[in-house]
């Protein structure tokens, strides 16, 4: 192909890897009838291994097996298939008393007591359940399983929960129940002995073993094996590329040259991204994560689907990044802490607008601005619908900004609900963020804003969340290069943030988690502000720049305050007496303040966020009641259905 050429791709399954040139367009003649696949049709003759299990000789590293377009399960305990993955009671077994560092016990072991598990892996959902790491099994005698805990209790390898158990901390604990994993859950995989249920597979000594779903000899069905991770992978500079209407199956794309520019994906579906079976820890796991990854400037993804990623789905890096009208669903299969549906590492402006995120196992959106550049103002996360997030994790968010200045990015007009953690969170050492006109319900927490200064939080509606939303002022310097700490070790109440016209049921002003030790030291010395003298948390009050908020449970203010028929447009005019827009507020970055409290006025238009389409003939969720009932219905079951690909695959067979 030459510059400005367009290739029209005919219907079919394409398994070849290819090099992408600049200034070209790749377009499906019939959208989603063209599949670029990292999985190839498995050919050959199976022979019986047992009455129910067949085997076939294979070569290379087999990362996944698909039967009629559905991923099969790497032999495991408890037995589970893709649809069951979202049901906690089916996916996990429970650790019991006697469990501790490198030791796992469970009442359920009696079901597998006679199996040889040495060399297999236990997948540990440790501590608070913030991650799922796989560790090799050293021995198993039917009652006690010993696993390799080398380096496991270091923050470098295990993440958040590991801080309580690394180094000398282990010696100081009174009981091993204080750390992982006495309250944890687990599953076991990676042994031929575990292959005992329909849909399971395993590769050993050059043979693939398979227990067919339909009890038929496997070559009578259509099987695909995942052989390679990337269809398109390039470190060379790529510019001016358009890809339209293609379906990427069991593969990914990597264009990681920072000089890339003007790359557009439109109406492209990515299914079963990645495929690594093990996620050993946060260091090694991050190295094997294979999301769709594009770096550069002027990168666009519009009307795209990201579904069924083993770990992360989409990672963008650079400036002028756009994700618009896309659907992200059922990503991060085993809920490890380091993977998320969408990761943006920006050194300029980004826009994430009108997308739908649901049934993703950790954060839906994570924003990590560059530390090396001053971030350009103008970024926004707007009109997104995010729900059923953080499956199996507790330290997770619908929208998560781990740290750093956000360059006055604006998070507005989103619906976020049924999140296992926090709907919107700015974590340690943050600053310069605008959050307004969001509707947050039925999650653990609505908002958590932690940091130093320049926050504008207004016109948000926050109801039915289990614990209070909170404001956390950092007074110490946190992180490399940070000099924003005020060092106000008397921990005064927050009153200089623009927190205006919010309608919040529970709202706290609290000391940041990492500053509790300093607070307690000052408290003992009698040096803490009088309002904070007895406890580090108290209810947010209207004072200073905190004005016009209604705090408390007022569900009768709304058209319908019941969850099953939820409609949070107010009917009570008391919400209309809030603060008004002013020139002074505009200078601070408050530019869209409405004088009513919450995200809607009395009788206002029912704006709704999210994509204007849904895959698999699912209904667009244009009311809160539809959104809430959909979230409840599909919380434990997969909506991932067989796609248009099946007709093509049957033709190939």
N, C-alpha and C positions, 0 to 999 in steps of 0.2 A: 504493500500500500504506500501511496505517496501523500504528502501533506494535502489536507482538505478532502481526502477520499472518504466515502461512506460505504461500509460493507453491510449488506442486508443478509442476515443469517437465517437459513431455512430451518424448519422444525427438525428437532433431533436432540440426541444426547451426545455431547462433545466432552471427551475425557482428556484431551491433550492439553498440556501446559503451553502457553504461548507468550511471546514478548510483545508488550504494548508500545506502539510508536506514538509520537506526538502528532497533534492536529488531525486526528481521525475520529470517525464516529462508528461505533459498532451497534447495530440495531436489529432487533428480532423482527422478522417479517410478520410473525404473529406473536404478540407479547405473551410470554410465559409458556410458549410452546418450544422454546429454545432453552436447553439446560446445559450449562457448563458445570461439569461434575468432577469432584475429587474421588468419586467412587466408580468402580468399574464393574461390569457384569461378571459375576463369578461363573466360570465355565469349567466343566469337567464332571467326573462321576464320583458320587459319594458312595461310601460303603458303610455298613452298619458297624457301630462300635458297641452298642448295647441295644436292647429292644426299642429304646426311645431316642437314642443319640446316634447321629451319623457323623462321619468324618471325611475330610477331603484334603489332599496334599496341596499346600500353598507355599508361596515364597514371599519374602519381604515382610515388612512391618504392617500388620493389619490393625488399623486403628478403630474400625467400626464395621458392623455388619448390618445391612438393611434388608428387610423382608417386605416386599410390596410397599416400598417407600416409607417404611416405619423402622426406626432404629431398634435393634435387638439389644438385649442386656448382657453385659459382661458378667459371666457366672458369679453369683453373689448370694449372700444371706443377709436379711430376709429376701425371699424371692419377690421380684418386682418387675413390672414392665413400664414403658414410658408413661402410660396414662396414670399409673399409680405413683409416679415420682413426686407428685404434689400433695400426696396424702401422708402426713407425718407419721401416722400410726402404722402405715404399711412400709414406709421407706426405712425407718430406723428401729433398731433394737435398743434396749435400755440397760445402761450400766448399773451395777448394784454395789452394795457395801462390800468393801474389800478391794475396791478399785483405787489405784493411785498411780504414781509415776511409773510408767513402763508396765503397768499391770492392769488387766481388764477382766472383770468378772461380771456375769449376768445370769439371771435365772433362765434365760432363753437358750443358754449353751447346751442344755439337755437335748435340744432338738438336733444339734450337730456334733454331739460329743464324740462320735466315732470317726470324724473326718480328720484328714491330715492337712493342717493349715500352715505348716511351716513354709515360709517363703511367700505366702499370700500377703494381703494387706488389710489392715483395719482402717476404715475411714472414720476419723474421730471428729465429732461435733462437740468440741470441748468447752468447758466453762459456761459462759453465757450463751454459747452457741454462735459465736461470731464467725466461725469459719469451719471448713471441713478439709482436713489434711489427711493424707494417706501415709501410714507408717508400716514398715515391714514387720511381719509376725515372726518372732524368734522361736516360740514354742507354744503348743497348745495340748493340754492333757485331758480335755473334755470339760474341765471346770474352770481353769485359769488360763488366760491368754497373756503371754508376755510379748510386748512390742518394743521396737527399737526407739527409745526416747532420746537418742543422742541429739544434743542441741535443741531439743524440743522446747525447753523452758527458757528460751531467750527471745527477747522482743524482736530481734532480727528475723527469727525463723517463724515464730508463731503468731505474731501480731498482738492485738490489744490485751487479751487475757494472759499472755505469756509474761507480762511485766510483773505479775504477782508471784512468779515462780522461777525467776532466773537467778543464777549466781548463788550467793549466800542466802537469798530469800527462802529457798527450799528448807534450809536448816532451821530457820526461825519459825516456821509454821508449826502450830500445835497439832494439826491433823492434816493428813493428805487430802481430806475432804475439802480443805480450803482452796485447793487447786483442782485442775483437771484430773480425772474426769468422773467423780462420783455421781454427779448429777447429769452427766452427759449422755448423749446417744451415739450410736455407731452403726455402721454396716460393714460387712466383710466381703472382699472380692479378690479375684486373682488366683483361683485354684481350680483345677479340673474337678476336684472332689465336690465343688460347689455347684457343678452343672447338673441340675436335677429338676428343671421346670421348663415348660414351653417358652420359647423366645430367648433362651440363654445360649451363649456361645463362649468359646475359649480357644486360644491357640497355644499349642505346646509341641515342641520338637518337629516343627514343620508341618503340622496338621491343624486344620480348623475343625473343631468339634461343635456340633449344632443340634439343639433340641427343637425340631420344627414346631411352629405355631399350630399347624393344621395336621400334624402327625403323618404327613405325606413325605415321601422321599424328596429331599430338598431340590434336586434338579427339576422336579415337576413344578416348582415355584420359581419366581424371579428373585434372585439374590444379588446384592451389590456389596462389594467390599471397598472400604475407604483405603486408598493406597497413598495418596499424597495430599498435603495440606493446602497448597496454593495452586490455583489455575493461572493467576497473574501475580508475578513477584518481580519487582525491579528496584534497584538502587540508583538507576540512571534518572536524570531529570526528565520529567514528562510534562508536557503542556498541551492545552487545547484539546482535551479528550472528552468525548460524550459516549456513555453507554446507556442504552435504552431497551427496556422490555425483556432483558435477559433474566433467567432464573439460575442462581448459583446454588448448587446442591452439594453439601458435604465438602465444602472447600472455602477458601478465603482469598482475599486480595491484600497484597502488601506493596504500597508505593510510598517508601519512606524517605525520599530525598526532599530535604527542606526547601529546595528551589522549585519543586513542582508548582504548577499554577493552572488555574482554569480547567478543573476536572469536574465533570458533572455526571451524576448517576440519576436517572429518571425512570420511575416505574420498574425498578430492579428488585427482585426478591432474593434474599440470602437465607438459606435454610440449613440447619445443622452445621453451623460454623464451628471450626475446630473439631477436636476429637480425641485429645489426650485423655487416656484412661485414668492416670494418676495425677494428683496435685500434691506434691510431697510437702511443700512448705511455702511460705511467702517469697522466698528467694528463688528456689528452683521452679516453683509454680509459675512465677511471673515470666520466666524465660521460655516456658512452653505454651503460654497463652497465645492464641492465634486469632485475634479478632480481625475484622475488616479494618485495615489501618492505612490511612492516607494522610500524608504530611504535605504542607505547602501553604499556598494562599489561593483564595477564590475557589474553595472546594464546596460542592453542593451535593446533597442527597435529598431528593424530593420524591414523594410518593413511593417510598421503598419499604420493604418488609424485612425485619430481622427477627428470625424465629428459631428457637431450639439450639442456640449456641451452647457448646459444652461449658465455656467459661465466659469471657467478654464477647460482646457482639460488635460494637463499632468504636473505634478509637480515632479521633481526629486531632491533628497537631498543626498549629500555625495561626494564620489570621484570615479574616473574612470567611469564616466557616459557617455553613448553613445546613441545618437539618430541619426539614419542613414537611409536614403532612405525611409522616412515616408512622409505622406501627412496630413496636418492640414488644415481643411476647415470649414467655417461657425460656428465658436465657439464664445462663449460669446454673447448669443442671444440678450440681452438687452443693451449691450455696457457699463457695469459698469467699472469704472476706475481700480478696484482692480483685475480684471480677465484678463488672457491672454492665448494664445494658449499653450505656453511652458514656464514654470518657472523652472530655475535651481538655486538651492541654494547649491553652491559647497564649499567644504573644501579641494578639490584636483582637479585633472585634469578632464575635460569634453571635449567631441567632439560632435558637432552638424554639420553633414555633409550630403550634397546631399539630402536635404529635400525640399518639396514644401509647402508653406504657402499661403493661399489666402482666402479672404472674412472673416477674423477674426476681431472682432469688437474693439479690443484694440491692445496692443502690440502683435506682433507675437512671439518674443523671449525676455524674460527678464532674466538677469543674476544678481544674488545677492550673491556675495562671502561671506563666513563666516568672521565675525569680530574677531573671537577667534583664528583663525589659520593663519599661513603664507601660502599663496596660492602657491601650486606647479606650476612651469612653465610648459607650454606645451599644454594648452587648445586651442581649435580652433573652430571657427564658419565659415565653409567654404563650398563653392559650393552650397549654398541654394538659392532658388528662392522664393522671398517674394513679394507679391503684394496685392492690394486691402485691405490694413490694416488700422485699426483705424476707421472703419465705425462708424459714429456719434460722435467720440471723436476727439478733436484737440490736446490735450497733450498726444501724443502717438508716438510710433516708430515701425519701422520694427524690429530693434534690439535695445533694451534699456538696458543700464547699469546704474542704478539709482545713484550709488555712489561707493566709496571705490576703493582700488587697485584691478586691474583686473589681477595681476600676469603675466603681459606681454602676456595675451591671444591674439590670432591673429584672426582678422576678415578679411577674404580674399576670393576673387573670388566668391562673391555673386552678383546676380542681385536683386535689390530692387527698386520697382517702384509703382506708384499710391498709395502711403501711404498718409493718411489724415494729418499726422504729419511729423516727421523726419525719414529718412531712417535708419541712424545709429546715435545713441546718447549715449554719455557718459555724465552723469549729474554731479551735484555738487560734489566737493571734490574727483574727480576721479584721477587716475594716472596709469601709467604702462599699456599701451595698444598699440597694433599694428593694423593698418587698411591699407590694401593694395589690389590693383587689384579688387576693387569693381566697379560695374556699377550701377549708381543711376540716375533715371530719373522720371519725371512727378509726383513728390511728392511735399509736401509743402516745404521741405528742404532736401538736400542731406545728409550733415553731420553736427553734432554739437558736438564738443569736449570741455568739460569744466573740468578744474581741475588744477593740480599743475605741474606735470613734467613727464618725461620719456614717451613721445608719439612719435610714428613713423607712419606717415601718408603719404603714397606714392602710386603712380601709380593708382590713382582712377579717374574714368571718371564720371562727374557730370553735367548733362544737363537737360534742360526743367523743373527744379525745381523752384517753384514760388518765394521763398525768398532765400537770400544768405545762403550758408553754412557758418559756423562760427567756430572760435577758441576763447575760453573764458578762460583766465588765472585767477584762483583764487589767490588773494593776502592775503586774511584773512583765519583764521582757521575755517573750517566748520565741524560740526558733532562731535560726541563723540570721544575723543581720537585722534583727528586730530591735528598734529603739523607741517604741511607742508606749512602753509602760509608764504609767503616771506615778507609780510607787506610792499611791495613797493607801498606806497600810492600815488606815482606819476603816477601809471598805465602806465609803459613804454610799447612800442610795443613788441609783442612776436617775438623773433628771435632765441631762443635756443631750440625750438622743431624741430625734424626732419620732416619737411613737404616738400616732394620732388616729383617732376615729376608728379604732379597732373594736370589733364585737367578739369578745373572747370569754369563754366560760371560766377558765382557770389560767391565771397569768402571774408568774413569779419573777421577782428580782432576786438573783442568787449569786453567791460566790462561785467562780469557775472551779470545776473539779480539781484542776491542778494547783489551785491556790488555797485549798482547804487547810493544808498544813500550816501555811503562813497565817491564815485567819485564826486558827486555834492558838498559835503562839501569841498573837496580838490580843486575842480574847482573854487569855490567862493574865496578860499584863494590864488589862483594863484599858487598852488603847483602841478599841473598836468603836465605831460610831454608835451612839445610843440605840438607834433603831435596829442595829445589827448585833447588839451586845448579847442577846440570848440565843439567837440562831442565825445561821448564815442565809436563810431564805425567808422572804416575806412577800406578800402580794404587791404587785405593781400598783402604784398610786398615781393619780393625775397630779403632777407637780412639774414645775419648770417647763421643759419642752415635751413632756409627756402629758397630753391633753386630749380631752374629748372621747376617751375610751369608755366603753361599757363593759364591765367585768362582772361575771356571774352567770348563772344559768337562767336564760330567758327564752326558752324554746317556744313559749306562747307568742313571741313577737313575730314568728314566721308563718307563712301560708300553711305549711305543714311541718311540724317539728318532730314527727315520728320517723324513725329511720327507714321503715319499709315504704313510706310514701313521701320521702324527704323533698321539701321545696323550701329553700332558705331565702326566698324573697320575702322581705318583711311586710307585715300588715299594720304594725304599730308605729305611729308617727313620732314616738319618742326618739327613735333612732335618727331623726333628721336634725337634731340640734347640736351637731358637732362643730369642730373648728373649720374655718374657711381658708381657702387658698390666699396666700399673701406674697408680696414681693420678697420679703425676708425669707420665707420658706422656699421660694423658687431659687434663691441664691444658694440655699443648702442642698438643692437637688430634689425637693418635693415639688413635682410639676403636675401631678394628676390628682391632687387631693379633692375628694368629694366631701361635702359638709354632712352627709349622712354617715352613720356608723356602720361598718361592715362593707361587704363587697357589692351589695345591691341596695337600691333605694326602694321605698314603698311603691309597689306597682310598676317597678322598672322592667325594662325588657330582659327576658330570660336569656342572657348570653350563655353560651356553653362552649367549652374548649374541646381539644382533641382533633384527630384526623377526620376528614369528611368521608372516610371509607373505612371498612373493616374487612379483614380476610375471611374466607370460608363462609360467605353469606351471613356473617354475624351482623346484628343490627348496630347502627351508629347510635352511641349512647348520648342522646341530646337532652336528657333530664336527669336530675339527681336521683330520683327514685329508680329509674332504669339502671343508672350506674351502680347504685348500692345493691340492687337485687342481682345484677350480673356479677358483681364482685363476690357476693355470697355464694351464688350458684356454682361459679367456676373456681372457687378457692382451692378445692381439693382434686379437681379433675382437669385433664388436658383438653383444650379446645383445638389442639393441633390435629387437623384432619388430613386425609389423603388429598393430594393436590392434583392439578391438571396433569402432572407428570405421569400419572398412572397409565393413561392411554398411550403415551409414547413408549413407556416401558413395556407394555404388553405387545406393542408392535415390534420392539427390539427382540423380545423373546421369540 
